[in-house]
Amino acid sequence: MTDGRSWEGNWKVRLYERVRERGYDSLTAFAEARPTASLVALAEELGPDDIAGVQVFSGLLAEAERSRRVTRLIRGQVVRELSQRLPNGWPAVLDDANRLKAAIALARWGTFTPETHKERVRRIGDALLATPPPPGWRPLGPDDELLLMLLPDEEV
């Protein structure tokens, strides 16, 4: 976890230097090689003292906007949130405790969603809670079949 130094200096330059030091030509490539890692885990790998998860997401969003792959980024983010909150997959029984875990994962997904997609993400989250996916469903990347059905690519 950072101690506040993440915002010192030119953090964008620092972020991309760290990505290149690890052999990746983009932050997206680095993150997609770790599709279930949280934003915090990605940040800690890049610099535990001076990179924050929100900076990683900011960089990912900028790259996604340039490449017109924002929807893919959003699918990837729900994979990260579900992996963190429901590590064993979607619960077989959506009792109060499991509903809360799922709702928290979906709410966190919404916080890392650009305004352009917030309403769709909210509706998808509501649908997943109302009509749950199969027990044990655990998407491992943005190309998961169910995620592609719920949130297909549409950028040109």
C-alpha positions as CSV (number, residue, x, y, z in Angstrom):
1,M,0.0,0.0,0.0
2,T,1.3,3.4,-0.8
3,D,2.3,5.9,1.9
4,G,1.2,9.0,-0.1
5,R,4.1,9.2,-2.4
6,S,2.2,7.9,-5.4
7,W,1.1,11.4,-6.3
8,E,4.6,12.9,-6.1
9,G,6.4,13.8,-9.3
10,N,5.2,12.6,-12.7
11,W,3.3,9.5,-11.7
12,K,2.3,8.7,-15.3
13,V,5.9,8.6,-16.5
14,R,6.8,6.5,-13.4
15,L,3.9,4.1,-14.1
16,Y,4.8,3.5,-17.7
17,E,8.5,3.2,-16.9
18,R,7.7,0.4,-14.5
19,V,5.5,-1.3,-17.1
20,R,8.3,-1.2,-19.7
21,E,10.8,-2.5,-17.1
22,R,8.6,-5.6,-16.8
23,G,8.7,-6.2,-20.5
24,Y,5.3,-4.8,-21.6
25,D,4.6,-2.2,-24.2
26,S,1.4,-1.1,-22.6
27,L,-0.3,-1.0,-19.2
28,T,-3.1,-2.9,-20.8
29,A,-0.8,-5.8,-21.8
30,F,0.6,-5.9,-18.2
31,A,-2.9,-5.9,-16.7
32,E,-4.3,-8.5,-19.1
33,A,-1.4,-10.9,-18.3
34,R,-2.9,-10.8,-14.7
35,P,-6.7,-10.8,-15.5
36,T,-7.9,-11.6,-11.9
37,A,-5.4,-9.4,-10.0
38,S,-7.0,-6.4,-8.3
39,L,-6.0,-2.9,-9.2
40,V,-4.2,-2.7,-5.8
41,A,-2.3,-5.9,-6.6
42,L,-1.3,-4.5,-10.0
43,A,-0.2,-1.2,-8.4
44,E,1.8,-3.1,-5.7
45,E,3.6,-5.1,-8.3
46,L,4.5,-2.0,-10.2
47,G,5.6,0.0,-7.1
48,P,4.4,-0.8,-3.6
49,D,5.4,2.6,-2.3
50,D,4.6,4.9,-5.1
51,I,1.9,3.6,-7.4
52,A,-1.8,3.5,-6.5
53,G,-4.6,1.3,-7.8
54,V,-6.5,4.4,-9.0
55,Q,-3.5,5.4,-11.1
56,V,-3.4,2.0,-12.7
57,F,-7.1,2.3,-13.6
58,S,-6.6,5.8,-14.9
59,G,-3.9,4.6,-17.3
60,L,-5.9,1.6,-18.3
61,L,-8.9,3.8,-19.1
62,A,-6.8,6.2,-21.1
63,E,-5.4,3.3,-23.2
64,A,-8.9,1.8,-23.6
65,E,-10.3,5.1,-24.8
66,R,-7.4,5.5,-27.4
67,S,-7.9,2.0,-28.7
68,R,-11.7,2.1,-28.5
69,R,-11.8,-0.8,-26.1
70,V,-13.6,0.7,-23.1
71,T,-16.2,-2.1,-23.0
72,R,-13.5,-4.7,-22.8
73,L,-11.8,-2.8,-20.0
74,I,-15.1,-2.7,-18.1
75,R,-15.6,-6.5,-18.5
76,G,-12.0,-7.0,-17.3
77,Q,-12.8,-4.9,-14.2
78,V,-15.8,-7.0,-13.2
79,V,-13.5,-10.0,-13.5
80,R,-11.1,-8.3,-11.0
81,E,-13.9,-7.4,-8.6
82,L,-15.5,-10.8,-8.7
83,S,-12.2,-12.6,-8.3
84,Q,-11.5,-10.5,-5.2
85,R,-14.9,-10.8,-3.5
86,L,-16.1,-14.2,-4.8
87,P,-12.8,-16.1,-5.2
88,N,-14.7,-19.5,-5.3
89,G,-17.1,-18.3,-8.0
90,W,-20.7,-17.3,-7.9
91,P,-22.3,-18.8,-4.8
92,A,-24.8,-21.7,-5.2
93,V,-27.1,-20.0,-2.6
94,L,-27.6,-16.3,-2.6
95,D,-28.4,-16.0,1.1
96,D,-27.9,-12.6,2.8
97,A,-24.2,-13.0,3.3
98,N,-23.5,-14.1,-0.3
99,R,-25.8,-11.5,-1.7
100,L,-23.9,-8.9,0.2
101,K,-20.6,-10.2,-1.1
102,A,-21.9,-10.2,-4.7
103,A,-23.5,-6.7,-4.3
104,I,-20.2,-5.3,-3.0
105,A,-18.3,-6.7,-5.9
106,L,-20.9,-5.3,-8.4
107,A,-21.0,-1.9,-6.6
108,R,-17.2,-1.7,-6.7
109,W,-17.3,-2.6,-10.4
110,G,-19.7,0.4,-10.9
111,T,-17.2,2.8,-9.2
112,F,-14.6,1.8,-11.8
113,T,-16.9,2.4,-14.7
114,P,-16.8,5.5,-16.9
115,E,-20.0,7.6,-16.9
116,T,-20.7,6.4,-20.5
117,H,-21.3,2.8,-19.3
118,K,-22.6,3.3,-15.7
119,E,-26.3,2.7,-16.5
120,R,-25.6,-0.5,-18.4
121,V,-23.3,-1.8,-15.6
122,R,-26.0,-1.0,-13.0
123,R,-28.6,-2.9,-15.1
124,I,-26.2,-5.9,-15.5
125,G,-25.5,-6.0,-11.8
126,D,-29.2,-5.9,-11.0
127,A,-29.8,-8.7,-13.5
128,L,-27.0,-10.9,-12.1
129,L,-28.6,-10.5,-8.6
130,A,-32.1,-11.2,-9.9
131,T,-31.2,-14.1,-12.1
132,P,-27.9,-15.4,-10.9
133,P,-25.4,-17.1,-13.2
134,P,-24.6,-20.8,-12.6
135,P,-23.1,-21.7,-9.2
136,G,-19.4,-21.5,-9.4
137,W,-19.3,-19.2,-12.3
138,R,-16.0,-17.4,-12.1
139,P,-15.0,-15.4,-15.2
140,L,-11.2,-15.5,-15.7
141,G,-10.9,-12.7,-18.2
142,P,-12.8,-10.1,-20.3
143,D,-13.7,-12.7,-23.0
144,D,-15.8,-14.8,-20.7
145,E,-18.8,-16.0,-22.7
146,L,-21.5,-14.7,-20.2
147,L,-19.7,-11.4,-19.9
148,L,-19.6,-11.0,-23.6
149,M,-23.3,-11.7,-23.8
150,L,-24.1,-9.2,-21.1
151,L,-21.7,-6.5,-22.3
152,P,-20.7,-7.1,-25.9
153,D,-18.1,-5.0,-27.6
154,E,-19.6,-2.1,-29.5
155,E,-16.7,0.4,-30.1
156,V,-15.8,1.0,-33.7
